[in-house]
């Protein structure tokens, strides 16, 4: 067979979709999904044998973003060892393709956000801050993701197949932009609650050394 004929035969063959693995005019390959790439994993597993896991080379949370958030939190008197460790474990789980661990750890990281913005919980982060249109969409979607994380943490064993996959994680740009905004807003706007109480009691802003208040004369705590 000539090279030209071989190329023509190759080009005329049915092409499979990279996600659903179906050929034109045919229904998608049946079977449990487990995320957007579930059918692709099932196809590769059937072809090569064994389970196919999704892994990613890039960290879920950028290292520079992590360092900036930790530095600002420490400047405000927060202990950051737990937050940094959670982000490190999140990145490691994301690289290794550990779906459930990545979901649970992202939920834990999100729970550390409200204090950095002077909020009591994550819904307050969404509603009480002035976000750009794009960042507002990111933050709202991260709020909704908390329900998905609850699925990982609280749904018990059942006879139904679990359809959650690592590719169901929110895009990494969402959490990176939120953490960047935390750093910027802390630098511009944030004052601890003790600073605000001192303003009410004294009628003026306290000096910087009173920001980290541990029973000072101006702090009723």
C-alpha positions as CSV (number, residue, x, y, z in Angstrom):
1,X,0.0,0.0,0.0
2,X,1.4,3.4,-0.9
3,X,2.1,6.1,1.6
4,X,-0.5,8.3,0.1
5,X,-3.1,5.6,0.4
6,X,-2.1,4.8,3.9
7,X,-2.5,8.4,5.0
8,X,-5.9,8.6,3.3
9,X,-7.1,5.5,5.1
10,X,-5.8,6.9,8.4
11,X,-7.5,10.2,7.9
12,X,-10.8,8.6,7.0
13,X,-11.0,6.5,10.2
14,X,-13.7,7.4,12.8
15,X,-12.3,9.8,15.4
16,X,-13.2,9.5,19.0
17,X,-14.0,12.5,21.2
18,X,-11.2,13.1,23.8
19,X,-13.7,13.3,26.7
20,X,-16.7,11.0,26.0
21,X,-14.7,8.7,23.7
22,X,-17.6,8.3,21.4
23,X,-17.4,8.2,17.6
24,X,-19.4,10.6,15.3
25,X,-23.0,9.5,15.1
26,X,-22.7,7.1,18.0
27,X,-23.8,7.5,21.6
28,X,-21.2,8.0,24.3
29,X,-19.5,5.0,25.8
30,X,-21.7,3.8,28.7
31,X,-20.4,3.4,32.2
32,X,-19.9,5.4,35.4
33,X,-18.6,8.9,34.8
34,X,-16.4,10.0,37.7
35,X,-15.9,13.5,36.4
36,X,-15.5,15.0,32.9
37,X,-12.6,12.6,32.1
38,X,-14.3,9.5,33.5
39,X,-15.0,7.9,30.1
40,X,-11.5,8.6,28.9
41,X,-10.1,6.9,32.0
42,X,-12.4,3.9,31.5
43,X,-11.3,3.6,27.9
44,X,-7.6,3.8,28.8
45,X,-8.0,1.3,31.7
46,X,-9.8,-1.2,29.4
47,X,-7.1,-0.8,26.8
48,X,-4.0,-0.9,29.0
49,X,-5.3,-2.7,32.1
50,X,-5.5,-1.3,35.6
51,X,-6.9,1.9,36.9
52,X,-6.1,5.3,35.3
53,X,-5.7,8.2,37.7
54,X,-5.7,11.9,36.9
55,X,-2.6,13.7,38.0
56,X,-1.4,17.3,37.4
57,X,2.1,18.7,37.2
58,X,1.3,22.2,38.4
59,X,0.4,23.0,42.0
60,X,-3.2,23.8,42.8
61,X,-2.3,26.9,44.8
62,X,0.6,28.9,43.5
63,X,3.6,29.0,45.8
64,X,4.0,32.8,45.5
65,X,0.4,33.3,46.4
66,X,0.8,31.0,49.5
67,X,3.9,32.9,50.6
68,X,2.1,36.3,50.3
69,X,-1.0,35.2,52.2
70,X,1.1,33.7,55.0
71,X,3.3,36.8,55.3
72,X,0.2,39.1,55.5
73,X,-1.5,36.8,58.0
74,X,1.6,36.7,60.2
75,X,1.9,40.5,60.1
76,X,-1.6,40.6,61.6
77,X,-0.6,38.3,64.4
78,X,-2.1,35.0,63.0
79,X,-0.4,31.7,63.4
80,X,-0.1,30.4,59.8
81,X,1.5,27.0,60.2
82,X,-1.8,25.2,59.8
83,X,-2.9,27.2,56.8
84,X,0.4,26.7,55.0
85,X,0.4,23.0,55.8
86,X,-3.2,22.6,54.5
87,X,-2.2,24.3,51.2
88,X,0.9,22.1,50.9
89,X,-1.2,18.9,51.4
90,X,-3.8,20.2,49.0
91,X,-1.2,20.7,46.3
92,X,0.3,17.3,47.0
93,X,-3.1,15.6,46.9
94,X,-3.9,17.4,43.6
95,X,-0.7,16.3,42.0
96,X,-1.2,12.7,43.1
97,X,-4.8,12.5,41.9
98,X,-6.3,12.0,45.4
99,X,-9.8,13.2,44.7
100,X,-11.4,13.0,48.2
101,X,-8.4,14.4,50.0
102,X,-8.1,17.3,47.6
103,X,-11.8,18.2,48.0
104,X,-11.6,18.0,51.8
105,X,-8.4,20.1,52.0
106,X,-9.8,22.8,49.7
107,X,-12.8,23.1,51.9
108,X,-10.5,23.4,54.9
109,X,-8.5,26.2,53.2
110,X,-11.7,28.1,52.4
111,X,-12.6,28.0,56.1
112,X,-9.4,30.0,56.8
113,X,-10.4,32.9,54.5
114,X,-13.1,34.7,56.5
115,X,-10.8,35.9,59.4
116,X,-8.4,37.4,56.9
117,X,-11.1,39.6,55.6
118,X,-12.7,40.4,58.9
119,X,-15.7,38.1,58.2
120,X,-17.4,35.5,60.4
121,X,-18.0,32.9,57.7
122,X,-17.7,32.4,54.0
123,X,-21.1,33.6,53.0
124,X,-20.2,36.9,54.6
125,X,-17.0,36.9,52.4
126,X,-19.2,36.7,49.4
127,X,-21.8,39.3,50.4
128,X,-19.9,41.9,52.4
129,X,-16.9,42.5,50.2
130,X,-16.7,44.5,47.0
131,X,-15.5,42.2,44.3
132,X,-15.0,42.8,40.6
133,X,-17.6,41.1,38.3
134,X,-15.2,38.3,37.5
135,X,-13.9,37.8,41.1
136,X,-17.5,37.9,42.4
137,X,-18.3,34.9,40.1
138,X,-15.2,33.0,41.3
139,X,-16.1,33.6,45.0
140,X,-19.7,32.6,44.6
141,X,-18.7,29.4,42.8
142,X,-16.3,28.6,45.6
143,X,-19.1,29.2,48.1
144,X,-21.2,26.7,46.1
145,X,-18.3,24.2,46.0
146,X,-18.6,23.9,49.8
147,X,-21.7,21.7,49.2
148,X,-19.7,19.5,46.9
149,X,-17.0,19.2,49.6
150,X,-19.8,18.2,52.0
151,X,-20.7,15.4,49.6
152,X,-17.1,14.1,50.0
153,X,-17.0,14.4,53.8
154,X,-20.6,13.3,54.8
155,X,-22.1,11.1,52.1
156,X,-22.0,7.6,53.5
157,X,-21.3,4.3,51.7
158,X,-24.1,3.2,49.4
159,X,-24.8,0.7,46.5
160,X,-24.6,3.6,44.0
161,X,-21.4,4.3,42.1
162,X,-19.5,7.4,43.2
163,X,-19.2,9.8,40.2
164,X,-16.9,12.4,41.8
165,X,-13.5,12.8,40.1
166,X,-10.4,15.1,40.6
167,X,-11.4,17.0,37.5
168,X,-14.6,18.1,39.4
169,X,-12.3,20.3,41.6
170,X,-12.9,24.1,40.9
171,X,-10.4,25.6,38.5
172,X,-7.3,26.6,40.3
173,X,-7.6,30.2,39.1
174,X,-10.6,30.6,41.4
175,X,-8.8,30.0,44.7
176,X,-5.6,31.7,43.6
177,X,-7.5,34.9,42.7
178,X,-9.3,34.7,46.1
179,X,-6.1,34.4,48.0
180,X,-4.5,37.2,46.0
181,X,-7.4,39.4,46.8
182,X,-7.1,38.5,50.5
183,X,-3.5,39.7,50.5
184,X,-4.4,43.0,48.7
185,X,-7.4,43.7,50.8
186,X,-5.6,42.9,54.1
187,X,-2.9,45.4,53.0
188,X,-5.4,48.1,52.1
189,X,-8.4,47.8,54.3
190,X,-8.3,45.3,57.2
191,X,-8.1,46.3,60.9
192,X,-8.6,43.7,63.6
193,X,-11.7,43.8,65.8
194,X,-9.6,45.1,68.7
195,X,-8.6,48.1,66.6
196,X,-12.2,48.9,65.9
197,X,-13.2,48.5,69.5
198,X,-10.4,50.8,70.6
199,X,-11.6,53.5,68.1
200,X,-15.0,53.4,69.7
201,X,-13.7,53.6,73.3
202,X,-11.1,56.2,72.8
203,X,-12.6,58.2,69.9
204,X,-9.4,57.9,67.9
205,X,-7.4,55.3,66.1
206,X,-4.9,53.4,68.4
207,X,-1.2,53.2,67.6
208,X,0.1,50.3,65.5
209,X,1.4,48.4,68.5
210,X,-2.2,48.1,69.8
211,X,-3.3,46.3,66.6
212,X,-2.2,43.0,68.1
213,X,-4.1,43.4,71.3
214,X,-3.7,41.1,74.3
215,X,-5.5,42.7,77.1
216,X,-4.4,46.3,76.5
217,X,-6.1,49.2,78.3
218,X,-8.2,49.9,75.3
219,X,-9.4,46.4,74.7
220,X,-12.5,45.1,76.6
221,X,-11.7,41.5,75.6
